Amino acid sequence: MPAPLLGDVFPNFEADTTIGKIKLHDYLEDSWGILFSHPRDYTPVCTTELGRAAELNPEFAKRNVKMIGLSIDSLEAHHGWSTDILAYNNDDNVSKFPFPIIADEKRELAVSLGMLDPNEKDQTGMPLTARCVFVIGPDKKLKLSLLYPATTGRNFYEILRVIDSLQLTAQKRVATPVDWKPGDRVMVPPNIPEEEAKTIFPDGVYTKELPSGKKYLRYTPQP
C-alpha cells in the first residue's frame, strides 16, 4: 500500500488503540480527522506534543475534528504514558485521555503510510516513526500532510490554523494567504474572472497594484 497523496481516499485501516479496535472510516464517521504519529512512548518531545494535543482537543472538537495518535509501542505502554502526559499538563481534573492512540508495535501501519524516519533509530537499530500529520476530510480524502523529523516537535496551534483554512476553503471559493488566521482578509483565486468575483464577493474585491501590471493579488474580507 503506497503512502497516500493529497486527494487520495485515505486507507481504511483497522488498528488496535487505547479505546479498542477501530476501523478508521467508521471511527471518523462524518467528522474531519487528524492522524499524527510519534517516534516512541515515554520520550520527551513526544510527551510535550501529546500534552499540547490533549490540551487543545476541545478546540479541535469545536471544529468537528477527531484526533488519533500513533506510536510503535504497546497498548499497555500507551496507557501508562497517557498518565504521564496528563501529569505533564498538570491536569488533575482529567482522568481519561481525550483521544485514542494506535499501537503499531510491528511498524506495519507506519511503513505502509510512509511514517518512518530513517535517520532516527531505537536501541535495536530499527527506524523510529517520524512526526507525520495527516488531515482527512469528511469525504475520507487526504487534505493535508506534514512530515517532521523525530527531533523536531510540531506546533499544534499551526495545525488548528490549517484546519480553519481547510474548512473555510472547502466551503468558499477563496484561498488564504501567508500567516492567515480566522477573521483576516482572504484571497480571490486566479480562476475566478473579475466580473464573477464582484458577484461572489459583495463586500468588495481589492486588487494590489504590482510593477508587472498583472492583477492577480486580489483580496476580499473573509466570507
The 8 nearest C-alpha neighbors of each residue, nearest first, counted from 0:
[[1, 111, 2, 112, 3, 10, 110, 113],
 [2, 0, 111, 3, 112, 113, 4, 110],
 [1, 3, 112, 113, 111, 0, 4, 110],
 [4, 2, 7, 1, 9, 112, 5, 141],
 [3, 5, 7, 6, 2, 141, 144, 9],
 [6, 4, 141, 7, 142, 143, 3, 140],
 [5, 7, 141, 140, 4, 142, 8, 3],
 [8, 6, 140, 4, 5, 141, 9, 3],
 [7, 9, 140, 139, 141, 10, 6, 3],
 [8, 10, 140, 141, 139, 7, 11, 3],
 [11, 9, 12, 8, 3, 23, 24, 0],
 [12, 10, 23, 24, 9, 22, 13, 8],
 [11, 13, 10, 22, 23, 14, 24, 21],
 [14, 12, 22, 21, 23, 11, 20, 15],
 [15, 13, 20, 21, 16, 101, 12, 22],
 [14, 16, 20, 19, 101, 102, 21, 17],
 [17, 15, 101, 19, 100, 18, 20, 102],
 [16, 18, 99, 100, 19, 74, 101, 78],
 [19, 17, 16, 99, 20, 100, 15, 21],
 [20, 18, 16, 17, 15, 21, 14, 99],
 [19, 21, 15, 14, 16, 13, 18, 22],
 [22, 20, 13, 14, 23, 26, 19, 15],
 [23, 21, 13, 25, 12, 24, 26, 11],
 [22, 24, 26, 11, 25, 12, 21, 27],
 [25, 23, 27, 26, 11, 22, 28, 139],
 [26, 24, 28, 22, 23, 27, 21, 11],
 [25, 27, 23, 24, 28, 22, 21, 65],
 [26, 28, 24, 30, 25, 29, 23, 32],
 [27, 29, 25, 26, 30, 24, 137, 31],
 [30, 28, 137, 27, 31, 138, 136, 63],
 [31, 29, 137, 27, 63, 28, 64, 32],
 [30, 32, 64, 136, 137, 135, 63, 65],
 [33, 31, 65, 135, 64, 134, 66, 30],
 [32, 34, 134, 66, 133, 67, 135, 35],
 [35, 33, 67, 133, 68, 132, 66, 32],
 [36, 34, 132, 68, 131, 69, 33, 133],
 [35, 37, 69, 130, 131, 68, 70, 128],
 [36, 38, 70, 130, 39, 69, 128, 45],
 [39, 37, 128, 127, 129, 70, 149, 36],
 [38, 40, 70, 37, 71, 42, 41, 72],
 [41, 39, 42, 80, 72, 77, 70, 76],
 [40, 42, 80, 39, 43, 46, 45, 83],
 [41, 43, 40, 45, 44, 39, 46, 38],
 [42, 44, 46, 45, 47, 41, 40, 48],
 [45, 43, 47, 46, 42, 152, 48, 150],
 [46, 44, 48, 47, 43, 42, 37, 49],
 [45, 47, 43, 49, 44, 48, 84, 50],
 [46, 48, 50, 44, 45, 49, 51, 43],
 [49, 47, 45, 51, 50, 46, 52, 44],
 [48, 50, 52, 46, 51, 47, 53, 45],
 [49, 51, 47, 53, 48, 84, 52, 46],
 [50, 52, 54, 48, 49, 53, 55, 47],
 [51, 53, 49, 55, 54, 50, 56, 48],
 [54, 52, 56, 50, 51, 55, 49, 97],
 [53, 55, 51, 52, 56, 50, 57, 88],
 [56, 54, 52, 58, 53, 57, 51, 59],
 [55, 57, 59, 53, 58, 54, 52, 60],
 [58, 56, 60, 59, 55, 61, 54, 53],
 [59, 57, 61, 55, 60, 56, 62, 159],
 [58, 60, 56, 64, 62, 61, 57, 55],
 [59, 61, 57, 63, 64, 62, 58, 56],
 [62, 60, 58, 59, 63, 57, 64, 56],
 [61, 63, 59, 60, 64, 58, 163, 162],
 [64, 62, 60, 30, 61, 31, 59, 65],
 [65, 63, 31, 59, 60, 32, 62, 30],
 [66, 64, 32, 31, 33, 60, 30, 27],
 [65, 67, 33, 32, 98, 34, 64, 68],
 [68, 66, 34, 99, 100, 98, 33, 35],
 [67, 69, 100, 35, 36, 34, 101, 99],
 [70, 68, 36, 101, 100, 37, 35, 102],
 [69, 71, 37, 72, 39, 36, 102, 103],
 [70, 72, 103, 104, 102, 39, 106, 38],
 [71, 73, 104, 70, 102, 76, 103, 40],
 [74, 72, 76, 102, 75, 104, 77, 71],
 [73, 75, 77, 76, 102, 17, 78, 16],
 [76, 74, 73, 78, 77, 79, 72, 17],
 [75, 77, 73, 79, 74, 78, 80, 72],
 [78, 76, 74, 80, 75, 79, 81, 73],
 [79, 77, 81, 75, 80, 76, 74, 82],
 [78, 80, 76, 81, 82, 77, 75, 83],
 [79, 81, 77, 83, 82, 78, 76, 41],
 [82, 80, 84, 78, 83, 79, 77, 85],
 [83, 81, 85, 80, 84, 79, 86, 78],
 [82, 84, 86, 80, 81, 85, 87, 79],
 [85, 83, 87, 81, 86, 50, 82, 46],
 [84, 86, 88, 82, 87, 90, 83, 81],
 [85, 87, 89, 83, 88, 84, 90, 82],
 [88, 86, 84, 85, 89, 83, 50, 90],
 [87, 89, 85, 90, 86, 50, 84, 54],
 [90, 88, 86, 87, 91, 85, 84, 92],
 [91, 89, 88, 92, 85, 93, 86, 87],
 [90, 92, 93, 89, 86, 94, 85, 88],
 [91, 93, 90, 94, 89, 85, 95, 86],
 [94, 92, 91, 95, 90, 85, 96, 97],
 [93, 95, 92, 96, 91, 85, 82, 90],
 [96, 94, 93, 97, 81, 82, 85, 98],
 [95, 97, 98, 81, 94, 53, 93, 85],
 [98, 96, 95, 53, 56, 99, 66, 93],
 [97, 99, 96, 66, 67, 100, 68, 53],
 [100, 98, 17, 67, 18, 16, 68, 101],
 [101, 99, 68, 69, 16, 17, 67, 102],
 [100, 102, 16, 69, 15, 68, 103, 70],
 [101, 103, 73, 74, 72, 16, 15, 104],
 [104, 102, 71, 106, 105, 70, 101, 72],
 [103, 105, 71, 72, 106, 102, 73, 70],
 [104, 106, 107, 103, 71, 108, 109, 72],
 [107, 105, 109, 103, 104, 108, 110, 71],
 [108, 106, 110, 105, 109, 111, 103, 104],
 [107, 109, 111, 110, 106, 112, 103, 105],
 [110, 108, 114, 106, 112, 107, 111, 113],
 [109, 111, 113, 107, 108, 112, 106, 114],
 [110, 112, 108, 109, 0, 113, 2, 1],
 [111, 113, 2, 109, 110, 114, 108, 3],
 [114, 112, 110, 2, 111, 115, 109, 1],
 [113, 115, 109, 128, 129, 112, 110, 131],
 [114, 116, 128, 129, 127, 113, 117, 109],
 [115, 117, 129, 128, 118, 127, 119, 126],
 [118, 116, 126, 119, 115, 120, 127, 128],
 [119, 117, 116, 120, 126, 127, 148, 149],
 [120, 118, 127, 126, 116, 117, 149, 121],
 [121, 119, 126, 125, 124, 127, 118, 122],
 [120, 122, 124, 123, 125, 127, 126, 119],
 [121, 123, 124, 120, 125, 126, 119, 127],
 [124, 122, 121, 125, 120, 126, 127, 119],
 [123, 125, 120, 121, 122, 126, 119, 127],
 [124, 126, 120, 121, 123, 127, 122, 119],
 [127, 125, 120, 117, 119, 116, 115, 121],
 [128, 126, 38, 120, 116, 119, 115, 121],
 [127, 129, 115, 38, 114, 116, 37, 130],
 [128, 130, 116, 149, 148, 115, 114, 38],
 [129, 131, 147, 36, 37, 146, 149, 148],
 [132, 130, 146, 36, 35, 145, 129, 147],
 [131, 133, 35, 145, 144, 34, 146, 134],
 [132, 134, 144, 34, 33, 143, 135, 35],
 [135, 133, 33, 143, 142, 32, 141, 144],
 [134, 136, 141, 32, 142, 140, 139, 31],
 [135, 137, 31, 139, 138, 140, 142, 141],
 [138, 136, 31, 29, 30, 139, 135, 140],
 [137, 139, 136, 140, 29, 135, 8, 31],
 [140, 138, 136, 137, 8, 135, 9, 141],
 [141, 139, 8, 7, 9, 6, 138, 136],
 [140, 142, 135, 5, 6, 7, 9, 143],
 [141, 143, 134, 135, 5, 136, 140, 6],
 [144, 142, 134, 141, 133, 5, 145, 135],
 [143, 145, 133, 132, 134, 146, 142, 131],
 [146, 144, 132, 131, 147, 133, 143, 130],
 [145, 147, 131, 130, 132, 144, 148, 129],
 [148, 146, 130, 129, 131, 151, 149, 145],
 [149, 147, 129, 150, 151, 130, 116, 146],
 [148, 150, 129, 151, 130, 38, 147, 119],
 [149, 151, 148, 152, 44, 147, 119, 129],
 [152, 150, 149, 148, 147, 153, 44, 130],
 [153, 151, 44, 48, 150, 154, 45, 149],
 [152, 154, 155, 151, 48, 147, 130, 157],
 [153, 155, 157, 156, 158, 152, 48, 51],
 [156, 154, 158, 157, 153, 159, 52, 51],
 [155, 157, 159, 158, 154, 160, 55, 161],
 [158, 156, 160, 155, 159, 154, 161, 153],
 [157, 159, 155, 161, 160, 156, 162, 154],
 [160, 158, 156, 162, 157, 161, 155, 163],
 [161, 159, 157, 163, 158, 162, 156, 164],
 [160, 162, 158, 164, 163, 159, 165, 157],
 [161, 163, 165, 159, 164, 160, 166, 158],
 [164, 162, 160, 166, 161, 165, 167, 159],
 [165, 163, 161, 167, 162, 166, 168, 160],
 [166, 164, 162, 168, 167, 163, 169, 161],
 [165, 167, 169, 163, 164, 168, 162, 170],
 [168, 166, 164, 170, 169, 165, 171, 163],
 [167, 169, 171, 165, 170, 166, 173, 164],
 [170, 168, 166, 167, 171, 165, 172, 164],
 [169, 171, 168, 167, 166, 172, 173, 165],
 [172, 170, 168, 173, 169, 167, 222, 174],
 [173, 171, 168, 170, 174, 188, 187, 169],
 [172, 174, 187, 171, 168, 186, 188, 185],
 [173, 175, 186, 185, 168, 188, 187, 176],
 [174, 176, 185, 186, 179, 164, 173, 177],
 [177, 175, 179, 178, 185, 186, 174, 184],
 [176, 178, 179, 175, 180, 185, 174, 186],
 [177, 179, 176, 180, 175, 160, 183, 157],
 [180, 178, 177, 176, 175, 183, 181, 185],
 [179, 181, 183, 182, 160, 178, 164, 163],
 [182, 180, 183, 179, 163, 160, 164, 221],
 [181, 183, 221, 180, 184, 220, 179, 185],
 [184, 182, 181, 180, 179, 221, 185, 220],
 [183, 185, 220, 221, 219, 218, 182, 186],
 [184, 186, 175, 221, 219, 218, 174, 220],
 [187, 185, 218, 174, 217, 173, 175, 219],
 [186, 188, 173, 217, 218, 174, 189, 219],
 [189, 187, 190, 191, 173, 186, 174, 172],
 [188, 190, 191, 215, 187, 192, 217, 216],
 [189, 191, 188, 192, 187, 193, 196, 172],
 [190, 192, 189, 188, 196, 195, 193, 187],
 [193, 191, 195, 194, 196, 190, 189, 197],
 [192, 194, 196, 195, 191, 197, 204, 198],
 [193, 195, 197, 196, 192, 198, 191, 199],
 [194, 196, 198, 192, 197, 193, 199, 191],
 [195, 197, 199, 193, 198, 194, 200, 191],
 [198, 196, 194, 195, 200, 199, 201, 193],
 [197, 199, 195, 196, 200, 201, 194, 203],
 [198, 200, 196, 197, 201, 195, 172, 194],
 [199, 201, 197, 202, 198, 203, 196, 204],
 [202, 200, 203, 198, 197, 199, 204, 196],
 [203, 201, 200, 220, 219, 204, 222, 197],
 [202, 204, 201, 200, 219, 205, 197, 220],
 [203, 205, 219, 218, 217, 206, 200, 197],
 [206, 204, 218, 217, 219, 207, 203, 216],
 [207, 205, 217, 216, 208, 214, 218, 204],
 [208, 206, 216, 209, 217, 205, 214, 215],
 [207, 209, 206, 212, 214, 210, 213, 216],
 [208, 210, 212, 211, 207, 213, 214, 216],
 [211, 209, 212, 208, 213, 214, 207, 215],
 [212, 210, 213, 209, 208, 214, 215, 207],
 [211, 213, 209, 210, 214, 208, 215, 207],
 [214, 212, 211, 215, 209, 208, 210, 216],
 [215, 213, 216, 212, 206, 208, 207, 217],
 [214, 216, 217, 213, 189, 206, 207, 188],
 [217, 215, 207, 206, 214, 218, 186, 187],
 [218, 216, 206, 187, 205, 186, 215, 204],
 [219, 217, 186, 205, 185, 204, 187, 206],
 [218, 220, 204, 185, 184, 203, 186, 205],
 [221, 219, 184, 185, 222, 202, 218, 183],
 [220, 222, 184, 185, 182, 219, 183, 181],
 [221, 220, 171, 200, 219, 185, 202, 173]]
